[in-house]
Amino acid sequence: MATKRKPIHYLIVTLLTLSIVLAVVGCYLYYSGAGPLRSNAPPPVAVARYSLRLGLNLSADSALHAASQRFAERIAERSQGRVEVKVYPDQQLGTDEQMVEMAREGKLDLLLTPTAKLSVDVPAMQYADLPFYFADRAELYSMLDGEPGNLLLAKLNDIGLVGIAFWENGFKQFTANRPLLRPEDFAGLRIRTMKSRLLMDQFSAMGAEPVVIDFATLHQALTDGAVDGQENPLVAIAGKRLYEVQSHLTLSNHAWLGYVFSASRKAFEGLPQDIRDLILDTARELAPWEREETARREAQFLETIRAAGVQVHTLGGDQRQRFAEALAPLVRGYGFEVGYDLLAKTDELRIMALLDQANRAGQPASTMPLLLGLDADLSGSGAMAGGAILRGMEMAVDEINGKGGILGRPLRIVARDHRQNPFRGLENIETFARLPGMLATMAGMHTSVIQDELETIHRLQLPFLMAWSAGTGVIHHDYQPSYTFRVSIDDTWVAPFLLEHALHRGRHITALLEQSAWGRSNEEALNPLIAKLPPGTVTLEWLNRGETDFAARLSELRDRGTDVIILVANAAESRELVEDMARMDNPLPIYAHWGFTGGDFWRQSQHALSKVELRFVQSILMDNGTANPRLTAFTERYRARYRLTAIDPIPAPAGTAHAYDLVHLLASAVRQAGTSDTQAIRAAMEKLKSYPGIVRDYVPPFTAERHDALGPDILHLAKYDERGRIVGAR
């Protein structure tokens, strides 16, 4: 059916009506003050743009500069033009030191800095300079791109930088006018080196004479015979044309010339989060490309060097092993400087890789190493104690393995850093318990961490050995059967010892105790003794962990008549208190527990200690000479192993000696048990016969009723001498 059309006048009326409506609405809006129609959408926001500067010391023809340019291009592309990165090579913005300072002040955004230059302020940056420490390139890269690298980059926060990634300028190689294929080949040579104690020690350890010469004058020094050889990456050897004056090149890959890609913390924190993430991701993503580009160029440099007539030698696996063994004492000697947190994590990852490989290959457990854990502070204020304990363990383990190991299997240490955090400690204990072949765990110095771990230790039935903690509750507790064993001192012995010495010096004593489980343990030990004295003889007060200002309190104590202080505190708080005490007229004498000896206390406080009489408790005196021939022999071996002279102080010696004896006691128990079963080991520890240790003769070390191997008769009063050695005092 056809559609009926509407009359034309109908359409006209409709249009007129619509026009009238629109006119009325418009008039209303106008006269009501609403004005013309507007959109409710907000006005467009201007996009923020950022211009960043990236500085480096190498020239525009370097692989690092090429990677920097690629970084700038990707940042511009991925930010859609919001971020511009301008690259300044060839020290256009200043020397490495100047650029670091600019970044710390927020005046330079991004920078690439050699690890060697950063190691002045962050000694841990010597990690990749440890000679022959890494098996090959792959292992080094896996460590730097993994947990050890993250630990290392995080340390830059302390100097105002944000560590982002590791780029490189290549691995170091040796050159000379004779082959350098064995450590003894360096004997008598004068070797050019940078101004670095580690690098100088490296060549001294091989019988060479290190000579510090600026790189700019190295070619002339080799020409003149001022030096006989040097080390550098291939890019430097070729770029400086050292092949003109050196006839032999040894491809040793013994150390790595790394560059840290970092940002100014001040500048970085001022950027939006998405830009920060973009910088982090892009710099890390480019690290493999930069390394590959460096390797590609190194192949070209090597051809140039060969074409110049230089004889090129490549170290094989056995040759590298000889160098590694010869330089092992050097590497061990830098443990505290580089950081046992880094070295322990590296060793842990190596052991995990070994176990994983064995598991994949279906190797029986009996062919794998037995393990001994260490749960300690390796990076905080108690890191010296943790490192000292680890050193004692290492010395004992080396001796045990040198005699065939335990039950025909080698013993390896797995050390984990709890950073004084009980939650990390619990995680460490759980990790140890899951590892096949784990015999026991050694503890660090912190009573508060250990007390929080006791339930887990006994639930997992893992023998727990204590070489430092003095808290009474870590041994005397309600867990049965007990899995805790200790070669250390106890607060119930220390309290009367310190109080007796303090009473010989004064009539009004104030005991300042750390507000912690350790402090409360000392309070419990002191209270019964104080109750026997005339009222007012001893006053107990608390100090907080992290407390930094003691001046007002010390003045108040003196005004109240205090003439002697008993101190129970760790290194950081003790340092602050001693420094404030040194500023007083006639400083009060201090008799202290040993906690601060587990940190870098003496080095940081030596000036104040020249004005303050500080005496403290110790269990042994390794630096004082001894009538114990076993301890004397151990001390000599220790100094040789860690490259200390006869007058160098031994760090936290009690922790080292206690741990050494404990490991040997554990080994005896495992042999006696004839198994790696932890319940059997625990039972065997209680049944050990006498053992001749370096701390004392243990007759026997433990029984079913007594898990403390030492007693009050072991205590000595000690002090620091002018070199920082712990020696006997009166």
PANU-995729 format. One line per field, with one value per residue (C-alpha): x, y, z. Coordinates in steps of 0.02 Angstrom, whole numbers, plus 50000, padded with zeros to 5 digits. Example, Ala and Ser with C-alpha at 12.3 -4.5 7.8 and 13.67 -1.06 7.14 Angstrom:
BEGIN
X	(50615, 50684) $
Y	(49775, 49947) $
Z	(50390, 50357) $
This chain:
BEGIN
X	(50000, 50070, 50122, 50012, 50110, 50086, 50025, 50159, 50082, 50112, 50300, 50303, 50213, 50335, 50488, 50415, 50377, 50555, 50628, 50521, 50575, 50759, 50740, 50653, 50787, 50924, 50843, 50824, 51006, 51061, 50954, 50981, 51167, 51213, 51290, 51319, 51317, 51479, 51551, 51567, 51730, 51888, 52010, 52152, 52301, 52474, 52583, 52735, 52900, 53067, 53244, 53374, 53563, 53669, 53856, 53998, 54186, 54213, 54221, 54084, 54158, 54140, 54013, 53951, 53912, 53824, 53717, 53683, 53622, 53510, 53445, 53402, 53313, 53208, 53161, 53103, 53004, 52923, 52879, 52803, 52919, 52885, 53065, 53222, 53390, 53544, 53704, 53869, 54019, 54206, 54192, 54105, 54017, 54171, 54274, 54192, 54213, 54137, 53990, 53954, 53954, 53840, 53719, 53721, 53673, 53536, 53627, 53652, 53511, 53594, 53773, 53883, 54025, 54165, 54142, 54323, 54283, 54127, 54223, 54304, 54136, 54059, 54196, 54077, 54096, 54262, 54158, 54191, 54374, 54410, 54538, 54487, 54336, 54210, 54220, 54178, 54078, 53914, 53933, 53980, 53832, 53712, 53773, 53766, 53593, 53532, 53527, 53710, 53694, 53535, 53623, 53768, 53660, 53560, 53718, 53724, 53576, 53697, 53786, 53631, 53622, 53494, 53583, 53497, 53602, 53777, 53851, 54034, 54194, 54258, 54357, 54535, 54683, 54870, 55009, 55198, 55353, 55347, 55208, 55106, 55030, 55063, 55059, 55247, 55274, 55239, 55383, 55501, 55399, 55348, 55163, 55067, 54906, 54772, 54773, 54679, 54734, 54648, 54735, 54903, 54881, 54834, 55004, 55100, 55022, 55100, 55273, 55263, 55292, 55137, 55171, 55034, 55042, 54909, 54832, 54870, 55058, 55055, 55118, 55270, 55303, 55306, 55416, 55540, 55540, 55471, 55352, 55355, 55171, 54993, 54811, 54667, 54521, 54557, 54476, 54608, 54752, 54705, 54650, 54812, 54913, 54999, 55031, 55172, 55270, 55207, 55244, 55131, 54945, 54865, 54677, 54642, 54471, 54529, 54424, 54292, 54290, 54108, 54008, 53858, 53709, 53636, 53526, 53533, 53415, 53360, 53322, 53246, 53124, 53061, 53003, 52831, 52826, 52795, 52951, 53054, 52994, 53034, 53213, 53239, 53167, 53257, 53429, 53415, 53345, 53495, 53627, 53639, 53648, 53787, 53885, 53865, 53920, 54073, 54114, 54092, 54213, 54335, 54347, 54401, 54525, 54600, 54629, 54716, 54829, 54870, 54906, 55035, 55134, 55085, 55082, 54912, 54891, 54726, 54720, 54642, 54536, 54682, 54785, 54642, 54623, 54806, 54783, 54622, 54708, 54857, 54746, 54616, 54694, 54682, 54498, 54462, 54555, 54435, 54281, 54238, 54278, 54178, 54045, 54005, 53824, 53879, 54006, 53889, 53748, 53866, 53922, 53742, 53691, 53839, 53789, 53607, 53664, 53770, 53626, 53507, 53628, 53653, 53466, 53437, 53573, 53496, 53649, 53622, 53620, 53771, 53880, 53829, 53910, 53846, 53790, 53809, 53703, 53743, 53600, 53679, 53686, 53806, 53763, 53705, 53787, 53829, 53911, 54083, 54020, 53934, 54091, 54200, 54089, 54093, 54283, 54294, 54176, 54278, 54440, 54364, 54277, 54439, 54528, 54387, 54382, 54571, 54555, 54421, 54265, 54130, 54062, 54162, 54073, 54138, 54062, 54000, 53937, 53775, 53768, 53615, 53598, 53456, 53498, 53444, 53267, 53181, 53066, 53215, 53294, 53142, 53144, 53328, 53295, 53153, 53265, 53405, 53288, 53232, 53408, 53465, 53615, 53593, 53672, 53645, 53635, 53757, 53682, 53741, 53755, 53578, 53484, 53319, 53325, 53370, 53231, 53103, 53176, 53172, 52999, 53041, 53210, 53132, 52985, 53107, 53224, 53377, 53529, 53565, 53741, 53777, 53949, 53906, 53735, 53747, 53561, 53515, 53349, 53426, 53493, 53383, 53209, 53064, 53090, 53129, 53230, 53335, 53418, 53519, 53704, 53819, 54004, 53989, 53967, 53805, 53730, 53716, 53906, 53939, 53828, 53925, 54090, 54055, 53974, 54123, 54243, 54129, 54116, 54304, 54297, 54149, 54010, 53864, 53839, 53715, 53683, 53624, 53538, 53480, 53290, 53287, 53282, 53469, 53449, 53309, 53418, 53549, 53417, 53364, 53544, 53582, 53426, 53467, 53643, 53580, 53459, 53607, 53689, 53647, 53501, 53555, 53718, 53659, 53524, 53456, 53407, 53358, 53425, 53338, 53409, 53449, 53470, 53596, 53602, 53667, 53742, 53597, 53575, 53760, 53759, 53607, 53687, 53840, 53732, 53647, 53815, 53849, 54036, 54039, 53933, 53894, 53846, 53748, 53730, 53783, 53902, 53795, 53727, 53893, 53982, 53862, 53874, 54064, 54079, 53962, 54059, 54223, 54156, 54129, 54255, 54321, 54227, 54155, 54234, 54131, 54125, 54035, 53965, 54044, 53905, 53995, 54145, 54032, 54026, 54148, 54155, 54341, 54377, 54234, 54267, 54456, 54474, 54343, 54420, 54582, 54483, 54366, 54414, 54319, 54337, 54236, 54214, 54293, 54310, 54479, 54622, 54692, 54790, 54866, 54979, 54923, 54989, 54873, 54981, 54828, 54758, 54929, 54943, 54765, 54801, 54952, 54850, 54713, 54834, 54908, 54739, 54666, 54828, 54847, 55014, 55068, 55008, 54842, 54688, 54586, 54403, 54284, 54403, 54286, 54158, 54291, 54364, 54196, 54131, 54290, 54272, 54086, 54108, 54237, 54121, 53980, 54092, 54138, 53954, 53911, 54051, 53995, 53815, 53870, 53729, 53671, 53505, 53481, 53396, 53542, 53665, 53576, 53588, 53771, 53813, 53759, 53871, 54034, 54189, 54326, 54387, 54544, 54480, 54566, 54455, 54475, 54480, 54301, 54281, 54149, 54077, 53893, 53783, 53598, 53574, 53700, 53710, 53833, 54012, 54094, 54080, 54113, 54297, 54322, 54291, 54427, 54425, 54486, 54516, 54568, 54750, 54809, 54794, 54620, 54677, 54581, 54703, 54694, 54653, 54649) $
Y	(50000, 50172, 50289, 50440, 50604, 50736, 50906, 51038, 51158, 51026, 51030, 51220, 51228, 51103, 51202, 51366, 51286, 51220, 51391, 51476, 51349, 51374, 51562, 51557, 51444, 51557, 51712, 51627, 51578, 51751, 51850, 51728, 51765, 51592, 51666, 51566, 51377, 51300, 51124, 51049, 50958, 51023, 51121, 51020, 50996, 51036, 50879, 50897, 50875, 50830, 50861, 50751, 50751, 50592, 50609, 50484, 50489, 50390, 50458, 50462, 50312, 50196, 50056, 50144, 50301, 50200, 50118, 50287, 50356, 50205, 50234, 50414, 50363, 50230, 50347, 50478, 50350, 50262, 50424, 50491, 50639, 50685, 50647, 50704, 50632, 50728, 50626, 50710, 50596, 50623, 50710, 50860, 50888, 50855, 50712, 50557, 50628, 50794, 50711, 50604, 50760, 50850, 50704, 50700, 50884, 50855, 50952, 50802, 50680, 50521, 50459, 50311, 50290, 50160, 50047, 50083, 50268, 50232, 50114, 50263, 50302, 50129, 49999, 49859, 49917, 49822, 49663, 49638, 49689, 49537, 49444, 49275, 49273, 49234, 49075, 49162, 49302, 49208, 49189, 49371, 49432, 49316, 49385, 49568, 49547, 49449, 49469, 49516, 49653, 49718, 49723, 49817, 49945, 49976, 50032, 50186, 50256, 50303, 50427, 50503, 50397, 50274, 50121, 50058, 49937, 49874, 49914, 49884, 49928, 49749, 49623, 49658, 49571, 49567, 49630, 49622, 49582, 49402, 49274, 49290, 49117, 49079, 49186, 49163, 49241, 49410, 49395, 49542, 49639, 49819, 49826, 49986, 50000, 50124, 50204, 50062, 49964, 49807, 49815, 49853, 49708, 49595, 49618, 49617, 49448, 49378, 49448, 49600, 49782, 49887, 50061, 50193, 50285, 50392, 50306, 50456, 50427, 50237, 50215, 50323, 50234, 50066, 50139, 50205, 50045, 50130, 49983, 49810, 49773, 49823, 49768, 49843, 49795, 49769, 49935, 50026, 49917, 49949, 50128, 50176, 50074, 49979, 49839, 49949, 49927, 49759, 49595, 49477, 49485, 49363, 49345, 49316, 49396, 49407, 49559, 49671, 49856, 49890, 50049, 50086, 50169, 50275, 50426, 50572, 50528, 50709, 50722, 50548, 50574, 50730, 50631, 50550, 50365, 50314, 50408, 50329, 50157, 50196, 50245, 50091, 49969, 50043, 50051, 49871, 49810, 49884, 49804, 49643, 49743, 49853, 49701, 49616, 49774, 49783, 49601, 49632, 49776, 49677, 49548, 49687, 49756, 49583, 49568, 49737, 49681, 49517, 49606, 49711, 49552, 49530, 49351, 49314, 49184, 49123, 49054, 48882, 48816, 48742, 48899, 49008, 48893, 48917, 49104, 49090, 48985, 49102, 49254, 49174, 49249, 49420, 49395, 49331, 49478, 49600, 49516, 49656, 49792, 49719, 49652, 49478, 49505, 49511, 49370, 49258, 49283, 49242, 49081, 49035, 49053, 48947, 48809, 48818, 48800, 48651, 48567, 48602, 48531, 48374, 48353, 48367, 48239, 48120, 48114, 48023, 48133, 48042, 48120, 48298, 48412, 48427, 48601, 48716, 48874, 49044, 49160, 49327, 49513, 49532, 49709, 49810, 49877, 49699, 49650, 49637, 49503, 49411, 49417, 49363, 49212, 49169, 49177, 49057, 48939, 48952, 48907, 48756, 48697, 48710, 48604, 48476, 48464, 48453, 48292, 48215, 48306, 48225, 48052, 48058, 48216, 48394, 48527, 48692, 48851, 48936, 49108, 49221, 49400, 49432, 49619, 49612, 49577, 49428, 49400, 49382, 49268, 49155, 49152, 49102, 48959, 48893, 48902, 48807, 48670, 48638, 48613, 48432, 48391, 48538, 48484, 48636, 48825, 48946, 49104, 49283, 49402, 49466, 49390, 49470, 49386, 49216, 49220, 49247, 49099, 48972, 48902, 48876, 48799, 48669, 48637, 48601, 48504, 48593, 48603, 48786, 48838, 49004, 49083, 49255, 49286, 49308, 49315, 49189, 49144, 49079, 48928, 48918, 48896, 48772, 48684, 48501, 48419, 48574, 48602, 48755, 48739, 48881, 48921, 49097, 49196, 49219, 49377, 49294, 49283, 49453, 49551, 49509, 49524, 49702, 49753, 49695, 49797, 49949, 49944, 49953, 50119, 50208, 50213, 50266, 50165, 50188, 50040, 50093, 49946, 49929, 49918, 49743, 49559, 49570, 49721, 49636, 49482, 49591, 49675, 49505, 49461, 49626, 49645, 49508, 49579, 49757, 49700, 49647, 49819, 49976, 50072, 50194, 50106, 50052, 50131, 50048, 50153, 50109, 50174, 50152, 50072, 50210, 50340, 50471, 50609, 50565, 50732, 50791, 50621, 50605, 50779, 50732, 50570, 50663, 50791, 50647, 50583, 50442, 50407, 50245, 50181, 50001, 49995, 49861, 49921, 49882, 49978, 50121, 50179, 50148, 50257, 50402, 50385, 50377, 50528, 50630, 50570, 50626, 50804, 50814, 50875, 50727, 50590, 50449, 50275, 50144, 49956, 49874, 49715, 49660, 49706, 49852, 49744, 49662, 49823, 49948, 50036, 50066, 50140, 50263, 50305, 50300, 50487, 50487, 50333, 50428, 50531, 50400, 50253, 50107, 49930, 49782, 49596, 49466, 49277, 49268, 49386, 49336, 49498, 49495, 49344, 49185, 49036, 48925, 48856, 48803, 48980, 49051, 48935, 48976, 49163, 49142, 49043, 49174, 49316, 49222, 49174, 49350, 49443, 49532, 49587, 49548, 49719, 49727, 49706, 49548, 49598, 49534, 49393, 49308, 49272, 49194, 49083, 49026, 48984, 48889, 48778, 48754, 48691, 48564, 48508, 48488, 48387, 48272, 48247, 48204, 48077, 48004, 47994, 47920, 48009, 48180, 48158, 48314, 48224, 48103, 48248, 48338, 48183, 48158, 48339, 48296, 48142, 48215, 48173, 48298, 48408, 48518, 48684, 48849, 48939, 48804, 48617, 48555, 48416, 48380, 48524, 48482, 48364, 48326, 48454, 48585, 48660, 48798, 48747, 48892, 48959, 49117, 49075, 49118, 49305, 49436, 49625, 49704, 49869, 49934, 49980, 50122, 50011, 49948, 49778, 49701, 49673, 49636, 49776, 49802) $
Z	(50000, 49955, 50097, 50115, 50105, 50240, 50177, 50147, 50272, 50409, 50379, 50378, 50545, 50621, 50567, 50632, 50800, 50818, 50776, 50908, 51042, 51004, 51008, 51177, 51252, 51185, 51258, 51425, 51432, 51381, 51503, 51645, 51639, 51580, 51424, 51267, 51273, 51336, 51347, 51522, 51471, 51558, 51451, 51375, 51494, 51429, 51425, 51540, 51450, 51526, 51466, 51550, 51536, 51532, 51560, 51534, 51521, 51360, 51185, 51054, 50963, 51114, 51138, 51294, 51196, 51061, 51194, 51274, 51108, 51086, 51262, 51220, 51060, 51147, 51288, 51163, 51064, 51212, 51300, 51138, 51145, 51327, 51378, 51291, 51346, 51291, 51296, 51342, 51309, 51333, 51503, 51426, 51592, 51698, 51768, 51842, 52015, 51964, 51877, 52031, 52139, 52016, 52022, 52212, 52211, 52082, 51945, 51830, 51795, 51730, 51724, 51678, 51801, 51813, 51963, 52012, 52031, 52134, 52249, 52336, 52418, 52400, 52429, 52381, 52201, 52200, 52186, 52000, 52022, 52132, 52025, 51954, 52069, 51931, 51827, 51664, 51584, 51600, 51788, 51812, 51710, 51803, 51970, 51918, 51842, 51993, 52182, 52208, 52078, 52160, 52329, 52250, 52161, 52320, 52409, 52296, 52392, 52530, 52415, 52337, 52179, 52113, 52044, 51888, 51785, 51747, 51577, 51535, 51446, 51437, 51537, 51589, 51508, 51547, 51432, 51451, 51350, 51404, 51424, 51585, 51604, 51788, 51945, 51964, 51792, 51872, 51995, 51983, 51854, 51875, 51831, 51800, 51897, 51942, 52114, 52197, 52350, 52285, 52116, 52195, 52316, 52170, 52087, 52251, 52292, 52132, 52169, 52055, 52101, 52070, 52002, 51996, 51829, 51746, 51596, 51485, 51506, 51504, 51325, 51362, 51526, 51436, 51300, 51427, 51528, 51682, 51694, 51615, 51596, 51633, 51636, 51537, 51426, 51241, 51197, 51300, 51239, 51058, 51080, 51167, 51041, 51181, 51056, 50991, 51153, 51221, 51135, 51233, 51273, 51395, 51377, 51560, 51588, 51768, 51814, 51739, 51699, 51735, 51719, 51828, 51746, 51886, 51916, 52033, 52175, 52190, 52005, 51993, 52136, 52048, 51896, 51877, 51916, 51736, 51679, 51818, 51767, 51585, 51629, 51738, 51612, 51461, 51542, 51604, 51439, 51346, 51458, 51354, 51192, 51261, 51318, 51149, 51061, 51174, 51134, 50947, 50953, 51060, 50921, 50803, 50929, 50950, 50763, 50764, 50906, 50821, 50658, 50750, 50787, 50970, 51031, 51105, 51243, 51314, 51490, 51502, 51645, 51742, 51720, 51783, 51932, 51978, 51975, 52076, 52210, 52218, 52239, 52353, 52512, 52431, 52390, 52565, 52640, 52557, 52630, 52750, 52624, 52479, 52597, 52657, 52608, 52425, 52437, 52536, 52412, 52270, 52354, 52394, 52212, 52159, 52280, 52224, 52043, 52091, 52182, 52039, 51912, 52017, 52039, 51852, 51821, 51947, 52058, 52223, 52378, 52448, 52314, 52354, 52483, 52660, 52707, 52856, 52865, 52937, 52986, 53033, 53004, 52857, 52803, 52954, 53110, 53164, 53000, 53078, 53197, 53055, 52948, 53094, 53127, 52942, 52942, 53088, 52997, 52837, 52925, 53009, 52850, 52750, 52879, 52881, 52691, 52685, 52784, 52674, 52733, 52840, 52802, 52641, 52581, 52571, 52684, 52612, 52697, 52646, 52728, 52725, 52787, 52910, 52927, 53111, 53052, 53137, 52988, 52873, 53002, 53001, 52812, 52818, 52939, 52831, 52678, 52764, 52822, 52642, 52576, 52559, 52666, 52787, 52952, 53062, 53065, 53145, 53221, 53221, 53367, 53394, 53541, 53488, 53317, 53391, 53520, 53382, 53288, 53429, 53392, 53208, 53247, 53360, 53245, 53103, 53219, 53151, 53266, 53301, 53349, 53433, 53427, 53494, 53572, 53761, 53799, 53933, 53851, 53691, 53786, 53940, 53867, 53875, 53708, 53734, 53669, 53645, 53476, 53531, 53574, 53620, 53628, 53694, 53854, 53952, 54026, 54197, 54199, 54123, 54243, 54403, 54309, 54250, 54413, 54514, 54407, 54410, 54600, 54610, 54516, 54592, 54720, 54610, 54452, 54312, 54198, 54025, 53941, 53762, 53751, 53676, 53723, 53754, 53867, 53964, 53984, 54067, 54175, 54240, 54277, 54365, 54473, 54601, 54619, 54641, 54775, 54883, 54874, 54974, 54897, 54763, 54723, 54550, 54442, 54285, 54134, 53957, 53793, 53627, 53473, 53351, 53489, 53436, 53567, 53740, 53791, 53900, 53980, 54023, 54102, 54203, 54262, 54320, 54411, 54501, 54561, 54437, 54433, 54329, 54185, 54139, 53956, 53864, 53684, 53507, 53395, 53330, 53498, 53587, 53462, 53490, 53679, 53682, 53567, 53679, 53831, 53752, 53739, 53927, 54052, 54152, 54058, 54161, 54146, 54054, 54085, 53941, 53871, 53707, 53584, 53502, 53458, 53328, 53226, 53153, 53320, 53347, 53175, 53192, 53375, 53393, 53420, 53559, 53638, 53666, 53794, 53867, 53975, 53899, 53964, 53903, 53922, 53807, 53808, 53721, 53681, 53512, 53490, 53663, 53652, 53736, 53830, 53727, 53585, 53484, 53489, 53444, 53294, 53241, 53251, 53137, 53011, 53018, 52982, 52834, 52764, 52772, 52734, 52901, 52970, 53147, 53205, 53113, 53224, 53205, 53181, 53317, 53366, 53489, 53354, 53243, 53378, 53446, 53271, 53229, 53382, 53355, 53177, 53234, 53374, 53248, 53132, 53277, 53317, 53136, 53128, 53293, 53233, 53067, 52977, 52919, 53008, 53114, 53260, 53272, 53262, 53404, 53513, 53469, 53518, 53696, 53699, 53634, 53733, 53770, 53628, 53623, 53555, 53529, 53654, 53786, 53816, 53815, 53944, 53880, 53779, 53809, 53907, 53904, 54042, 53985, 53810, 53858, 53820, 53914, 54090, 54193, 54210, 54026, 54049, 54025, 54043, 53882, 53794, 53623, 53599, 53488, 53332, 53370, 53433, 53577, 53719, 53904, 54027, 54214) $
